Amino acid sequence: MNESAAGSTPQAPPARGWRRAIVVVLICTSVALLLSFDAVYDGLSRALAAAGPLIEARPYLGAISFVLLAALSAVLAFFSSALLLPAAVFAWGDTITLALLWLGWLLGGACTYALGRGLRNPGGAISRGPSQLGYYAGRVSGNDTFALVLLLCLALPSELPGYLCGYLGVRFRTYLGALALAELPYAAGAVLLGEGAVNRQIGWMVTFGLMGAALSLYALRALHARLERPG
């Protein structure tokens, strides 16, 4: 525990994890329902067919741009690279898209870690940053184990663990290793959702959305149980 992070320990709304999971399920279900309409799916197919030659004409530029946008989505909570996934899967296939997305998320995580190092003011308190940061900063220490850092990366929105670990001084290799492992199932799920959109696999899209929400909620519950354990 790190009781000196911000004076009194802030309380985080326990419903946030549920809200995030519900949003994920609603988005996946809504997209799946939209794709059930022939006009919507035909429009998507035409857009993908038009984007394909553009990506093929500049493959390196396209890959670099995709990685940078994925990194940006890991830094900024309001930005998402999800809309690019169908085009990426259509152009590169699942394996390359997975590798590029995973690389981008790791790059974004490294950036948030670096930003987290500058969040503490001279008095030792959090000067700025995501609203939940103070809650976890009061319950996690820079010397915590790889397993706990992995839980943080699995349970929290992608931008928070980097800020938190950088702020607390968690070793970078510990954080990056945990992030690399934690992001793999989410990256795989995101790519499969993109493939589901390309191939109109409506049932799979809803299933993957439910699985992602369940994994996030389970990890959040395990994280809070670990943090509330005495000693």
MARDREN-658402 format. One record per residue (C-alpha): residue number from 1; residue in three letters; y, z, x. Coordinates in nm, 4 decimals, padded with zeros to 6 digits, always signed. Layout:
BEGIN
<doti pos="NUM" code="Ala" y="Y" z="Z" x="X"/>
...
This chain:
BEGIN
<doti pos="1" code="Met" y="+00.0000" z="+00.0000" x="+00.0000"/>
<doti pos="2" code="Asn" y="+00.3576" z="-00.0657" x="+00.1057"/>
<doti pos="3" code="Glu" y="+00.5711" z="+00.1900" x="-00.0761"/>
<doti pos="4" code="Ser" y="+00.8893" z="+00.1265" x="+00.1234"/>
<doti pos="5" code="Ala" y="+00.9334" z="-00.2353" x="+00.0265"/>
<doti pos="6" code="Ala" y="+01.2007" z="-00.1906" x="-00.2335"/>
<doti pos="7" code="Gly" y="+01.2601" z="+00.1762" x="-00.3069"/>
<doti pos="8" code="Ser" y="+01.1019" z="+00.2142" x="-00.6468"/>
<doti pos="9" code="Thr" y="+00.8096" z="-00.0128" x="-00.7275"/>
<doti pos="10" code="Pro" y="+00.9062" z="-00.2736" x="-00.9876"/>
<doti pos="11" code="Gln" y="+00.6788" z="-00.3353" x="-01.2804"/>
<doti pos="12" code="Ala" y="+00.5504" z="-00.6854" x="-01.3508"/>
<doti pos="13" code="Pro" y="+00.4839" z="-00.7955" x="-01.7086"/>
<doti pos="14" code="Pro" y="+00.1023" z="-00.7905" x="-01.7448"/>
<doti pos="15" code="Ala" y="+00.1157" z="-01.0778" x="-01.9946"/>
<doti pos="16" code="Arg" y="+00.2393" z="-01.3316" x="-01.7376"/>
<doti pos="17" code="Gly" y="-00.1120" z="-01.4232" x="-01.6264"/>
<doti pos="18" code="Trp" y="-00.2146" z="-01.4864" x="-01.9862"/>
<doti pos="19" code="Arg" y="+00.0962" z="-01.6941" x="-02.0509"/>
<doti pos="20" code="Arg" y="+00.0290" z="-01.9121" x="-01.7476"/>
<doti pos="21" code="Ala" y="-00.3349" z="-01.9636" x="-01.8493"/>
<doti pos="22" code="Ile" y="-00.2368" z="-02.0505" x="-02.2060"/>
<doti pos="23" code="Val" y="+00.0206" z="-02.3012" x="-02.0798"/>
<doti pos="24" code="Val" y="-00.2424" z="-02.4704" x="-01.8599"/>
<doti pos="25" code="Val" y="-00.4867" z="-02.5000" x="-02.1507"/>
<doti pos="26" code="Leu" y="-00.2172" z="-02.6269" x="-02.3879"/>
<doti pos="27" code="Ile" y="-00.1000" z="-02.8912" x="-02.1405"/>
<doti pos="28" code="Cys" y="-00.4536" z="-03.0166" x="-02.0728"/>
<doti pos="29" code="Thr" y="-00.5365" z="-03.0198" x="-02.4445"/>
<doti pos="30" code="Ser" y="-00.2111" z="-03.1957" x="-02.5349"/>
<doti pos="31" code="Val" y="-00.2598" z="-03.4661" x="-02.2715"/>
<doti pos="32" code="Ala" y="-00.6194" z="-03.5139" x="-02.3807"/>
<doti pos="33" code="Leu" y="-00.5122" z="-03.5525" x="-02.7432"/>
<doti pos="34" code="Leu" y="-00.2402" z="-03.8007" x="-02.6485"/>
<doti pos="35" code="Leu" y="-00.4894" z="-04.0098" x="-02.4535"/>
<doti pos="36" code="Ser" y="-00.7120" z="-04.0254" x="-02.7614"/>
<doti pos="37" code="Phe" y="-00.4548" z="-04.2654" x="-02.9098"/>
<doti pos="38" code="Asp" y="-00.5188" z="-04.6222" x="-02.8001"/>
<doti pos="39" code="Ala" y="-00.1490" z="-04.7034" x="-02.7638"/>
<doti pos="40" code="Val" y="-00.0920" z="-04.4123" x="-02.5241"/>
<doti pos="41" code="Tyr" y="-00.3990" z="-04.4885" x="-02.3131"/>
<doti pos="42" code="Asp" y="-00.3153" z="-04.8594" x="-02.3003"/>
<doti pos="43" code="Gly" y="+00.0363" z="-04.7722" x="-02.1799"/>
<doti pos="44" code="Leu" y="-00.1074" z="-04.5482" x="-01.9083"/>
<doti pos="45" code="Ser" y="-00.3495" z="-04.8210" x="-01.8013"/>
<doti pos="46" code="Arg" y="-00.0672" z="-05.0740" x="-01.7717"/>
<doti pos="47" code="Ala" y="+00.1432" z="-04.8304" x="-01.5697"/>
<doti pos="48" code="Leu" y="-00.1462" z="-04.7599" x="-01.3322"/>
<doti pos="49" code="Ala" y="-00.2181" z="-05.1308" x="-01.2906"/>
<doti pos="50" code="Ala" y="+00.1477" z="-05.1877" x="-01.2009"/>
<doti pos="51" code="Ala" y="+00.1590" z="-04.8936" x="-00.9582"/>
<doti pos="52" code="Gly" y="-00.1583" z="-04.9961" x="-00.7749"/>
<doti pos="53" code="Pro" y="-00.0171" z="-05.2980" x="-00.5881"/>
<doti pos="54" code="Leu" y="+00.2956" z="-05.1014" x="-00.4904"/>
<doti pos="55" code="Ile" y="+00.0868" z="-04.8285" x="-00.3283"/>
<doti pos="56" code="Glu" y="-00.1431" z="-05.0800" x="-00.1604"/>
<doti pos="57" code="Ala" y="+00.1568" z="-05.2663" x="-00.0136"/>
<doti pos="58" code="Arg" y="+00.2802" z="-04.9485" x="+00.1601"/>
<doti pos="59" code="Pro" y="-00.0279" z="-04.7277" x="+00.1975"/>
<doti pos="60" code="Tyr" y="+00.1088" z="-04.4949" x="+00.4670"/>
<doti pos="61" code="Leu" y="+00.4444" z="-04.4481" x="+00.2971"/>
<doti pos="62" code="Gly" y="+00.2674" z="-04.3807" x="-00.0308"/>
<doti pos="63" code="Ala" y="+00.0356" z="-04.1226" x="+00.1252"/>
<doti pos="64" code="Ile" y="+00.3189" z="-03.9457" x="+00.3087"/>
<doti pos="65" code="Ser" y="+00.5315" z="-03.9395" x="-00.0072"/>
<doti pos="66" code="Phe" y="+00.2436" z="-03.7962" x="-00.2094"/>
<doti pos="67" code="Val" y="+00.1795" z="-03.5211" x="+00.0491"/>
<doti pos="68" code="Leu" y="+00.5486" z="-03.4280" x="+00.0598"/>
<doti pos="69" code="Leu" y="+00.5745" z="-03.4167" x="-00.3208"/>
<doti pos="70" code="Ala" y="+00.2603" z="-03.2009" x="-00.3351"/>
<doti pos="71" code="Ala" y="+00.4197" z="-02.9704" x="-00.0767"/>
<doti pos="72" code="Leu" y="+00.7366" z="-02.9522" x="-00.2863"/>
<doti pos="73" code="Ser" y="+00.5308" z="-02.8553" x="-00.5907"/>
<doti pos="74" code="Ala" y="+00.3887" z="-02.5609" x="-00.3913"/>
<doti pos="75" code="Val" y="+00.7395" z="-02.4428" x="-00.2980"/>
<doti pos="76" code="Leu" y="+00.9263" z="-02.4862" x="-00.6267"/>
<doti pos="77" code="Ala" y="+00.7802" z="-02.3314" x="-00.9405"/>
<doti pos="78" code="Phe" y="+00.9526" z="-02.5781" x="-01.1727"/>
<doti pos="79" code="Phe" y="+00.8315" z="-02.8897" x="-00.9911"/>
<doti pos="80" code="Ser" y="+00.4827" z="-03.0345" x="-01.0386"/>
<doti pos="81" code="Ser" y="+00.3014" z="-03.3231" x="-00.8771"/>
<doti pos="82" code="Ala" y="+00.0513" z="-03.3416" x="-01.1646"/>
<doti pos="83" code="Leu" y="+00.2103" z="-03.6555" x="-01.3098"/>
<doti pos="84" code="Leu" y="+00.1319" z="-03.8411" x="-00.9868"/>
<doti pos="85" code="Leu" y="-00.2387" z="-03.7592" x="-00.9880"/>
<doti pos="86" code="Pro" y="-00.3620" z="-04.0390" x="-01.2174"/>
<doti pos="87" code="Ala" y="-00.1840" z="-04.2997" x="-01.0037"/>
<doti pos="88" code="Ala" y="-00.3177" z="-04.1410" x="-00.6834"/>
<doti pos="89" code="Val" y="-00.6756" z="-04.1305" x="-00.8147"/>
<doti pos="90" code="Phe" y="-00.6451" z="-04.4886" x="-00.9389"/>
<doti pos="91" code="Ala" y="-00.5167" z="-04.6104" x="-00.6001"/>
<doti pos="92" code="Trp" y="-00.7133" z="-04.3972" x="-00.3495"/>
<doti pos="93" code="Gly" y="-01.0083" z="-04.2473" x="-00.5335"/>
<doti pos="94" code="Asp" y="-01.1057" z="-03.8830" x="-00.5693"/>
<doti pos="95" code="Thr" y="-01.1847" z="-03.7926" x="-00.2078"/>
<doti pos="96" code="Ile" y="-00.8650" z="-03.9209" x="-00.0454"/>
<doti pos="97" code="Thr" y="-00.6508" z="-03.7845" x="-00.3277"/>
<doti pos="98" code="Leu" y="-00.8161" z="-03.4434" x="-00.2905"/>
<doti pos="99" code="Ala" y="-00.7509" z="-03.4420" x="+00.0862"/>
<doti pos="100" code="Leu" y="-00.3864" z="-03.5458" x="+00.0463"/>
<doti pos="101" code="Leu" y="-00.3193" z="-03.2980" x="-00.2346"/>
<doti pos="102" code="Trp" y="-00.4846" z="-03.0129" x="-00.0420"/>
<doti pos="103" code="Leu" y="-00.2866" z="-03.1017" x="+00.2718"/>
<doti pos="104" code="Gly" y="+00.0380" z="-03.1083" x="+00.0741"/>
<doti pos="105" code="Trp" y="-00.0299" z="-02.7709" x="-00.0842"/>
<doti pos="106" code="Leu" y="-00.1077" z="-02.6203" x="+00.2584"/>
<doti pos="107" code="Leu" y="+00.2157" z="-02.7639" x="+00.3962"/>
<doti pos="108" code="Gly" y="+00.4065" z="-02.6183" x="+00.1017"/>
<doti pos="109" code="Gly" y="+00.2371" z="-02.2829" x="+00.1521"/>
<doti pos="110" code="Ala" y="+00.3419" z="-02.2805" x="+00.5175"/>
<doti pos="111" code="Cys" y="+00.7009" z="-02.3476" x="+00.4066"/>
<doti pos="112" code="Thr" y="+00.7008" z="-02.0606" x="+00.1554"/>
<doti pos="113" code="Tyr" y="+00.5567" z="-01.8317" x="+00.4251"/>
<doti pos="114" code="Ala" y="+00.8456" z="-01.9239" x="+00.6545"/>
<doti pos="115" code="Leu" y="+01.0954" z="-01.8678" x="+00.3726"/>
<doti pos="116" code="Gly" y="+00.9376" z="-01.5298" x="+00.2977"/>
<doti pos="117" code="Arg" y="+01.0173" z="-01.4135" x="+00.6489"/>
<doti pos="118" code="Gly" y="+01.3863" z="-01.4330" x="+00.5610"/>
<doti pos="119" code="Leu" y="+01.3716" z="-01.2519" x="+00.2267"/>
<doti pos="120" code="Arg" y="+01.4120" z="-00.8989" x="+00.3636"/>
<doti pos="121" code="Asn" y="+01.7680" z="-00.7764" x="+00.4128"/>
<doti pos="122" code="Pro" y="+01.8699" z="-00.5418" x="+00.6983"/>
<doti pos="123" code="Gly" y="+01.8082" z="-00.2364" x="+00.4787"/>
<doti pos="124" code="Gly" y="+01.4446" z="-00.3338" x="+00.4310"/>
<doti pos="125" code="Ala" y="+01.4659" z="-00.4297" x="+00.0638"/>
<doti pos="126" code="Ile" y="+01.4046" z="-00.7634" x="-00.0971"/>
<doti pos="127" code="Ser" y="+01.7354" z="-00.9487" x="-00.1059"/>
<doti pos="128" code="Arg" y="+01.6262" z="-01.2420" x="-00.3204"/>
<doti pos="129" code="Gly" y="+01.3175" z="-01.4360" x="-00.4230"/>
<doti pos="130" code="Pro" y="+01.0735" z="-01.4736" x="-00.7136"/>
<doti pos="131" code="Ser" y="+01.0959" z="-01.1962" x="-00.9731"/>
<doti pos="132" code="Gln" y="+00.7351" z="-01.0831" x="-00.9254"/>
<doti pos="133" code="Leu" y="+00.7715" z="-01.0496" x="-00.5491"/>
<doti pos="134" code="Gly" y="+00.8972" z="-00.6906" x="-00.5618"/>
<doti pos="135" code="Tyr" y="+00.6045" z="-00.5807" x="-00.7778"/>
<doti pos="136" code="Tyr" y="+00.3416" z="-00.7022" x="-00.5316"/>
<doti pos="137" code="Ala" y="+00.5448" z="-00.6126" x="-00.2217"/>
<doti pos="138" code="Gly" y="+00.5208" z="-00.2483" x="-00.3311"/>
<doti pos="139" code="Arg" y="+00.1411" z="-00.2645" x="-00.3534"/>
<doti pos="140" code="Val" y="+00.0348" z="-00.4887" x="-00.0648"/>
<doti pos="141" code="Ser" y="+00.0793" z="-00.4310" x="+00.3078"/>
<doti pos="142" code="Gly" y="+00.0958" z="-00.6707" x="+00.5992"/>
<doti pos="143" code="Asn" y="-00.2294" z="-00.5246" x="+00.7317"/>
<doti pos="144" code="Asp" y="-00.4385" z="-00.5942" x="+00.4213"/>
<doti pos="145" code="Thr" y="-00.7681" z="-00.7783" x="+00.4499"/>
<doti pos="146" code="Phe" y="-00.8463" z="-01.1481" x="+00.4242"/>
<doti pos="147" code="Ala" y="-01.0245" z="-01.0798" x="+00.0940"/>
<doti pos="148" code="Leu" y="-00.7098" z="-00.9370" x="-00.0649"/>
<doti pos="149" code="Val" y="-00.4938" z="-01.2225" x="+00.0632"/>
<doti pos="150" code="Leu" y="-00.7513" z="-01.4645" x="-00.0812"/>
<doti pos="151" code="Leu" y="-00.7237" z="-01.2890" x="-00.4186"/>
<doti pos="152" code="Leu" y="-00.3448" z="-01.3202" x="-00.4024"/>
<doti pos="153" code="Cys" y="-00.3749" z="-01.6952" x="-00.3396"/>
<doti pos="154" code="Leu" y="-00.6270" z="-01.7401" x="-00.6214"/>
<doti pos="155" code="Ala" y="-00.4463" z="-01.5260" x="-00.8781"/>
<doti pos="156" code="Leu" y="-00.0738" z="-01.5911" x="-00.8357"/>
<doti pos="157" code="Pro" y="+00.1393" z="-01.9021" x="-00.8916"/>
<doti pos="158" code="Ser" y="+00.1253" z="-02.1211" x="-00.5817"/>
<doti pos="159" code="Glu" y="+00.4729" z="-02.0348" x="-00.4509"/>
<doti pos="160" code="Leu" y="+00.4346" z="-01.6530" x="-00.4626"/>
<doti pos="161" code="Pro" y="+00.1616" z="-01.5731" x="-00.2046"/>
<doti pos="162" code="Gly" y="+00.3491" z="-01.7528" x="+00.0746"/>
<doti pos="163" code="Tyr" y="+00.6744" z="-01.5718" x="+00.0046"/>
<doti pos="164" code="Leu" y="+00.4886" z="-01.2413" x="-00.0214"/>
<doti pos="165" code="Cys" y="+00.2762" z="-01.2804" x="+00.2928"/>
<doti pos="166" code="Gly" y="+00.5717" z="-01.4017" x="+00.4966"/>
<doti pos="167" code="Tyr" y="+00.7871" z="-01.1155" x="+00.3698"/>
<doti pos="168" code="Leu" y="+00.5212" z="-00.8534" x="+00.4490"/>
<doti pos="169" code="Gly" y="+00.4335" z="-00.9979" x="+00.7883"/>
<doti pos="170" code="Val" y="+00.0724" z="-01.0885" x="+00.7100"/>
<doti pos="171" code="Arg" y="-00.0693" z="-01.2813" x="+01.0049"/>
<doti pos="172" code="Phe" y="-00.0108" z="-01.6510" x="+00.9528"/>
<doti pos="173" code="Arg" y="-00.3688" z="-01.7500" x="+01.0356"/>
<doti pos="174" code="Thr" y="-00.4995" z="-01.4979" x="+00.7817"/>
<doti pos="175" code="Tyr" y="-00.2688" z="-01.6321" x="+00.5130"/>
<doti pos="176" code="Leu" y="-00.3318" z="-01.9992" x="+00.5920"/>
<doti pos="177" code="Gly" y="-00.7099" z="-01.9513" x="+00.6005"/>
<doti pos="178" code="Ala" y="-00.7051" z="-01.7733" x="+00.2653"/>
<doti pos="179" code="Leu" y="-00.4731" z="-02.0357" x="+00.1185"/>
<doti pos="180" code="Ala" y="-00.6931" z="-02.3217" x="+00.2401"/>
<doti pos="181" code="Leu" y="-00.9978" z="-02.1668" x="+00.0750"/>
<doti pos="182" code="Ala" y="-00.8196" z="-02.0696" x="-00.2465"/>
<doti pos="183" code="Glu" y="-00.6537" z="-02.4063" x="-00.3029"/>
<doti pos="184" code="Leu" y="-00.9764" z="-02.6086" x="-00.2765"/>
<doti pos="185" code="Pro" y="-01.1094" z="-02.5358" x="-00.6289"/>
<doti pos="186" code="Tyr" y="-00.7652" z="-02.5874" x="-00.7825"/>
<doti pos="187" code="Ala" y="-00.7138" z="-02.9127" x="-00.5930"/>
<doti pos="188" code="Ala" y="-01.0595" z="-03.0339" x="-00.6970"/>
<doti pos="189" code="Gly" y="-00.9870" z="-02.9428" x="-01.0582"/>
<doti pos="190" code="Ala" y="-00.6503" z="-03.1197" x="-01.0480"/>
<doti pos="191" code="Val" y="-00.8081" z="-03.4358" x="-00.9077"/>
<doti pos="192" code="Leu" y="-01.0816" z="-03.4274" x="-01.1715"/>
<doti pos="193" code="Leu" y="-00.8127" z="-03.3932" x="-01.4379"/>
<doti pos="194" code="Gly" y="-00.6410" z="-03.6990" x="-01.2908"/>
<doti pos="195" code="Glu" y="-00.9695" z="-03.8875" x="-01.2987"/>
<doti pos="196" code="Gly" y="-01.0213" z="-03.7727" x="-01.6558"/>
<doti pos="197" code="Ala" y="-00.6844" z="-03.9208" x="-01.7507"/>
<doti pos="198" code="Val" y="-00.7619" z="-04.2510" x="-01.5750"/>
<doti pos="199" code="Asn" y="-01.1054" z="-04.2825" x="-01.7368"/>
<doti pos="200" code="Arg" y="-01.0114" z="-04.1246" x="-02.0710"/>
<doti pos="201" code="Gln" y="-01.2626" z="-03.8411" x="-02.0321"/>
<doti pos="202" code="Ile" y="-01.1008" z="-03.6245" x="-02.2958"/>
<doti pos="203" code="Gly" y="-01.3709" z="-03.3593" x="-02.3225"/>
<doti pos="204" code="Trp" y="-01.3810" z="-03.3078" x="-01.9468"/>
<doti pos="205" code="Met" y="-01.0039" z="-03.2678" x="-01.9329"/>
<doti pos="206" code="Val" y="-01.0126" z="-02.9820" x="-02.1810"/>
<doti pos="207" code="Thr" y="-01.3129" z="-02.8291" x="-02.0030"/>
<doti pos="208" code="Phe" y="-01.1453" z="-02.8376" x="-01.6618"/>
<doti pos="209" code="Gly" y="-00.8288" z="-02.6864" x="-01.8105"/>
<doti pos="210" code="Leu" y="-01.0310" z="-02.3983" x="-01.9550"/>
<doti pos="211" code="Met" y="-01.2173" z="-02.3484" x="-01.6270"/>
<doti pos="212" code="Gly" y="-00.8936" z="-02.3379" x="-01.4269"/>
<doti pos="213" code="Ala" y="-00.7367" z="-02.0891" x="-01.6668"/>
<doti pos="214" code="Ala" y="-01.0505" z="-01.8712" x="-01.6582"/>
<doti pos="215" code="Leu" y="-01.0599" z="-01.8702" x="-01.2773"/>
<doti pos="216" code="Ser" y="-00.6928" z="-01.7744" x="-01.2591"/>
<doti pos="217" code="Leu" y="-00.7318" z="-01.4927" x="-01.5114"/>
<doti pos="218" code="Tyr" y="-01.0469" z="-01.3568" x="-01.3444"/>
<doti pos="219" code="Ala" y="-00.8769" z="-01.3573" x="-01.0047"/>
<doti pos="220" code="Leu" y="-00.5686" z="-01.1864" x="-01.1499"/>
<doti pos="221" code="Arg" y="-00.7814" z="-00.9165" x="-01.3089"/>
<doti pos="222" code="Ala" y="-00.9735" z="-00.8628" x="-00.9834"/>
<doti pos="223" code="Leu" y="-00.6461" z="-00.8483" x="-00.7896"/>
<doti pos="224" code="His" y="-00.4910" z="-00.5846" x="-01.0150"/>
<doti pos="225" code="Ala" y="-00.8130" z="-00.3802" x="-01.0130"/>
<doti pos="226" code="Arg" y="-00.8063" z="-00.3883" x="-00.6320"/>
<doti pos="227" code="Leu" y="-00.4376" z="-00.2929" x="-00.6123"/>
<doti pos="228" code="Glu" y="-00.4745" z="-00.0065" x="-00.8603"/>
<doti pos="229" code="Arg" y="-00.7774" z="+00.1396" x="-00.6808"/>
<doti pos="230" code="Pro" y="-00.6936" z="+00.4837" x="-00.5322"/>
<doti pos="231" code="Gly" y="-00.6542" z="+00.4862" x="-00.1541"/>
